Amino acid sequence: MTDHKRSTVGVMLTDLVLEIFRLNGRLLAAGDQLVADIELTSARWQVLGAIHLAEEPQTVSWLARSMGLTRQAVQRLVNELEAGGLAAFKTNPAHRRAQLVTLTQKGRAAYAAAERRQAPWINSLAKGFDRTDLAAALGLLNAIRGKLERDGE
């Protein structure tokens, strides 16, 4: 019979994961509210950001991997962005069927508008937090993600 008891650290990590889930819900709701009037949702904004931050146009699969999401979820969002005139598909010379995704002028403008709103919002949220604590939290989250990625390979 397998012992299903969590170690002390396992219990703490479970509590952290549950808090991350709750935080994610709050962040998505806040993001939705922040960009609602510029035809975006948090999910669309996240995909716009991935397209924007890529050094060159990328495939939906590449975007999904970079975001830690499924290709299907990102494909649906890219299709919504294209329908709204925010993104466009471009021929991929390296692969006939996997098109490249780019931002349109309207998409770049929407992303820039979202970024202008995000800066004062995040600065306000950051007030009262210690840089050392934030750096430690970021390091821990990066380490957890890295372990999950290595274990998944």
N, C-alpha and C positions, 0 to 999 in steps of 0.2 A: 504494500500500500504506500502511496506517495504522501509525504508530509506536506500539507498545503499551508503551513504556518509561514508567515513572513518574518524575516529577520528584523531587528530593530531598524537597520538602515533601509530595508525594504519597505517597512511601514512609513518611514519618513519620506522616502521617494514616492510612495503611493500618494501621500498627502500633498506633496509638491505637484505631482501630475494632476490631481484633482483641482488644486488651486489654479494651475495653468489652464485647465479647461474652463473654469469659471472666469478667469481673466480674459481668455480668448473671446468668450461670449460678450463680455463688457467692451472689449476693444472693438469687436465687430459692430456692436450697436453704436458706439461712439463714432466710429468711422463712417457708418451709414448716415448718421445724423450730420456729420461734418460735410459730406459731399453730396447729399441728397439732391440739392437743387442744380447740380452740374451733371446730371444724367449718369451718376456713378453710384455704385454700392461699394462696400469694403472689398468684396471679392473682385469686382471689376477694377477697382483702384489698384489692388495688389497685382493683378495681371498686367495692367498698364505700366506699373512700376518695374516689373520684371522685363517687359519689352524695352522700356526706356533705359534700364540699367545695363542691358546686354550691349556689348561693344559693337555688335553688328546684328542684323536681323537673324533670328533663330527659328527653329521649328517648334511646333507645339510640344513635341516630346522633350526637347531641350529645356523649354520654359518650365514644363511640369517637373522635371528632375531638379532644376535649380530652385524651385519653390517647395519641393517636398510634397507635391500633390500628384494625383493621377492624371494621366494624359487625357482621359475622358472629361474630367472636371475642367481642365484648362481649355480643352477644345470647345466645350460648351460656352465658356466665358469669352473666348476669342471670337466665336461665332456671334455672340451678343454684341461684342465691341465692333465687329465688322458691320453688323446690321445697323448699329447706331452711328456708323461713319467715323468711329474712333480708331479702328485698326484696319489694315488691309493685308491681303495675301500677295506674295510675290513669288515668282518662279525660283525654284532652288536648282542651281546648275549641278549640284552634287547629288540630287535625288529627285527623280521625276515626280513622285507622288507626295513627298513631304515638303509642302510649301513653307516658305519663310514668312514670318509675321513682322509687320512694321507698324509704326504709329502713323496715322494721317496727321495732317496739320491740326484738325479738330481734336484728335487724340492727344497730341503734344500740348495743345492749349488747355485741355481738360486736366491733364497730368500736372501742368504748371499751376493751374488754379488750385488743385488739391494740395499741392506742396506749399503754396502760399498760406493756406488755411492750417496745414499741419504744423508748421513751425511755431506759431504762437500757442497753439493748443498743447503741443508737446513741451514747450518751455514752461507753460503754466503747470502742467502735470509734474514736471521734473522738480519743481520748487520743493525744497525740504529734503530731497534725497541726497545722500552722500555719494560722491563720485567713486570712492573705493568700494562701497556696497554695490553700486550698479555694475562696476567692472567685475566684481566677484560673481554676481548673479549672471552676467553675460557669459563669463568663463564657464560656470557650471552648466548653463543651458547648452552652450556649444559642446561641452564634453559629453553630455547626455545624448545630444543629437548625433555626435560623432560615433558614439558607441552603438547606437541604434543602426546607423548606416553601415558600420563594420559588421555588426551581427547579422544584418540583412543580406550581406553579400555571400 
